Amino acid sequence: MVSERRNELIAELLHRVHFIEKWGRGIKLILSKEPDAEFSEVGTKFITTFKRKSYYEGKKVGEKVVEGSQKKLGEKLGENEKRIIEFVVKNKFVTIPELSKLLGISTTAVENNLAKLKAKGILKRIGPAKGGYWEVVKK
């Protein structure tokens, strides 16, 4: 394969820190892992577009979402999500740092789990960040 570096400086830097293992493998490697990837060239820019699945039901973005598919989200909760709900039921004023200590995970992980629960419509924040409380919308 012909290898043409589009940005010599970045290519050399990535090679030095071992992010590039071999010249000329990039596109072939991308296609082996993401066969739906699309490549385009606009002016001097080379663009790779990755087709990702929708968060809701594994459909690709742009495909029609089947009604009722969002209900399945509440059925599959992770262990940390289940435990967060338990703690919120016991104490609706529980804070993220308190949840972090109770669960033994980072505050970022707690925030990510809370975001998932809110997106699934299971948990809702009432009031401001300071002084507000959590409400379990559906169990």
Order of alpha helices (4+ residues) and beta strands (2+ residues): alpha-alpha-beta-beta-alpha-alpha-alpha-alpha-beta-beta
